[in-house]
Amino acid sequence: MATFFNQATLSYNGTVTSSNITAGEIIDVLSVSKNAVSDTYTSDSENVYIISIVNTGSSCYRDLTVTDDLGEYSFGEGGAAVPLSYREGSLTYYVNGVQQADPTVTSVSPLTVTGINVPAGGNAMLIYSADTNGFAPLGEDAEIVNTATVSGAGLSPITASGTMTYAEGVDLAISKALSPAAVEENGEVTYTFVIQNFGAEAVGAADNVVFSDTFSPALSGLTAEFNGEPWTSGTNYAYDPDTGVFTSLDGQITVPAAQFIQNPDTGEWSAQAGVSTIIIKGRLA
């Protein structure tokens, strides 16, 4: 809501006299809000946005332009990075809850949509998807703030921003390798398990991550180590040589958090996973 002031003057015979000052207010009848369906994102997430424009006035607003900066932020000296990529073809447009023909997308970065109409006492809504890309900030306290702007003839531009934060937590993956791949009967083999954490939070003992495997054929004379330290049966793990079932006990698996790095030249982000390793050796029974 804007306030304006006015004052009149009279000039006569070299004399100037002024009136009282009047004050008025311009009531904003058009408002905009912007929201993400999810308030968190990951390095490869599809993010759905909703822009809602409400007209409380008695006149229709026609041929408006809506622009989304897709989270653009400053990077380097005078540079900029854009962490979101508009998913082409995802845009839908509603007026008073009724889907309309697709409006014109004149640019995908920044996303620019033209031909939006908002009836008197009504509303318009744009729903679309944008994917995080290599410029999306990663790690603790990372966020994407993107701003939508509505503009048009006779209208002072109005804006609304939405914020998503990086989805902190644990994101584990595991791989398994066998050496040697070909072994004589009753020969010794080594299984190596690499556990990777792509999340922003470390795995601690309290998380009670459990590792298990069923060796077939079962192993005799089994030994195990975790991150280079020997494991003890009954303290760190349980193993049944008859069934070949191996299970770590609660609180034995820990994995560091990932490290997130932004390339100082290109601005792109990458994740270096935290890693823990389990090595199990034994003879084929």
N, C-alpha and C positions, 0 to 999 in steps of 0.2 A: 504494500500500500504506500503510495507516494503522496507527499503534501506539497501544495503549491500556494504562493502568496501573490497578492496584487495590491497596488497602490496607485491612486490617480493624483494628478497635479493640475493646478490652475496657474496660469501665468498672466499677469496684467500690470501694466504701468511699471514694469521692472520689478514686480513683486511676484514671488512664487509661493503658493500655499498647497499643502498636501492633504490628501484625505486620510482617513483611517486605513489600516492594512487589513485586508480580508484574507482569510485562510480557507483552503479547501483540501479535500482529499480525493485522490483518484483511486477508485476501488478496483483492485485486480480481479478480473472475472475469469481469467485463464490461469490454471495452475498445472504443474507437471510433477510427476513422481517417477522414480526409476528404481526397480528392484531386481535382484537376481533370485532365481528360484532356490538356489543353494547359496549359503553365505560362505562357502569354502571352495577352493579349487585345488587341483593337482597339476603336475607338469603336462598332462595330456588329457585334460578334462574338457567336455563339452558343457558350456555354461549357457543357460537360458535366461534371457532378460525380458522384462516387461516394462514398457513405458506407457504410462497412463496420463492422458491429458483431459482435464475437466473444465468445462465452460459453464459458469454460473450466470452468465450474462444473457441478454435478450437478443443478441445478434449472433449469427453464425460466423465462425472463422473459417476462411477457405484458403486452399492452396498453401498451407503451411509447410515449412521445411523442418525436418527433424534430423539432427546430427549427433552421432555418438563418437567420441574421440577414441574409443576402444582402449582406454587406459593409458594413453600416451604419457610418457614421463621424460624428464630431462636426463640426458646421459652424456658424459664427457663434456668437452668444451663446445657448447652451442649445439650439441646433437640431441637426438630424441630417439626413444625406443617405444615400440607399440606391442604390448604383451598379448593382445587378443586379435584373432583373425575371424572376420565375419564369415559364417557358414552360408555360402551362397544358396539361395532358394529356400532358406528357412523362415523368411519373413512372412507373417500373417498380420492382417489389419482388420480391426473391428470398429464399428461405430454403433454406440448404444447396444453393444453385445452381439451385433449381427456382422458376420464376416463379409468383408468387401473384396472387390477386385484388388489384386496386388498393386500397391503404389509403385512409383518409379524409384529404383535405386540408382542414383547417379554416380555414386562413389562407394567403394568398399573399404577404403581406409583414408580418412575417417569415413565411417558408414554415414551416408547422406541419403535421406528419403524425402521425396517431394510429393506434393499433391494431397496432403493430409487435410481433411475437413473435420471440424468439430462443431456440431449443431448447437444452437442456443439451448441452454439448460441440459446439455448432453455431454457425452464423453467419447473419446477415441482411444484405442489401445493398439500398441505395436508389440508383437511378440517375435523374438528371433533368437538365434543361437550364435555364439562366438566361441571359438576354441582357443585355449591357451597355446601359445607357441614358445619358441626358444627364448623369447625376451621376457617371459613371465617370471617375476622374482620368485625365488625358492628359498625355503628355510624358515627358521624361527622369525616371527614378526613380519614376514613378507606379506604384502597385500597388493591388490589391484584396485585402484580407484578410477572409475570411468564416469564421464559426465555427458549427459544428453542436453542438447540445446534446441529449443523450439523458437523459430523465427518466422516472420512473414510481414507483408505490407501492413503498416499501421500498428505494428506490435513491437514493443521493446522485448528483445530476446529474453526468454526465461530458461533457467537451467535446473537440473536435478542430478545428483550424483549417487552412485551405488558403490559399495565397498565389499570386496571379497577378501578373505584372509587365506593364506596357505594352509592346507589341511595337515596340521601337525599330527604325529602319531607314528606308529610302527608299520613298515611295509617290507615284509620279508619274502625272500626267494631262496630256494635251495637247489644245488646241483650235486650230482653224484658221479664219481669217476672210479674205474677199476683198473688196477695194475698188478700183474700183467693181464692183458686181455685174453691171452691164451695160456693156460696153466696145466701142468701135468696133474694126474690124479693124486690127491692128498698133498698137492702143492700149496705153498703159502701165497695168499693174496692180500692186497692192501686196498681198502675202500677209503676214498677221500671225499668228504662232504664239505662243500663251501656254502655257508649261510650268509646271505647278503641282506643288509637293511638299507632300503632306499628312503626310509622315513626320517623325519626331523627329530624323532625321539629315540633314545637308546633303549635297547631291551635289557632290563635288569632282572635280578633274581626274583624280585617280587612279581614279575610278569608270568612266571611259571610256564615258560615255553617248553614244550616237551618234544624231543626228537625220538623217532622210532623207525625201525626197519626190521624186516624179516629176511634173514639171509637164507637163500636156497641155492645150493646146499648149505646146511648149517656149518658154522665154523667151530673148530676146536682150538684150544689154546689161545682164545681171543684176548687181545689187549686193545685198549682204547686210550686216546689222548685228546684233549681239547685245548686248542691254541698253544700247542707245544707242551702242555702240562699233563702228566699221566692221570688217568681216571682210575678209580678203584671201584670194583664191583661191590654193590651194596651201599656205597656212599654216594657215588656219582651216577651209577647206572645199574640196571638189572638185565641179566641175559640168561636165556634158557637154551642150553646147547642141544636139547632134544627137538625143540620147535624152530630154533634159529631166530627167535624174537628178541630184539635188543631195544631197550627203552631207557632214555635218560630219566633221572629222577627230578622232581620239582626243584626249580631254582638253580639248575646247573647250567642252563644255556643263557649266555649274555652276548649281546651284539652291539657294537658302537653305533651311534647315529651316523647318518650320511653327512658328508661335507658338501656344501653348495657353493659354487664358484661362478662369478660373473666375469666373462672375458673382458679385460680392460680395453681391448681394441674394437671388438664387434658388439659388445653389450649382451651377447647370448649367455644364458645360464646353463650349467651342467651340474649333475649330481654324481659325487664319488661315494659309492656305497660303503657303509661300514661292514667289515668282514670278520667272521669267526670261522674256524675250521675244526672239523672232527676227523680224526684218522683212526680207523679200526683195522686191525690186522688179525689174521688167523689162518688155520689150515682147513682145506676143504674136507669135511667129514665124510 
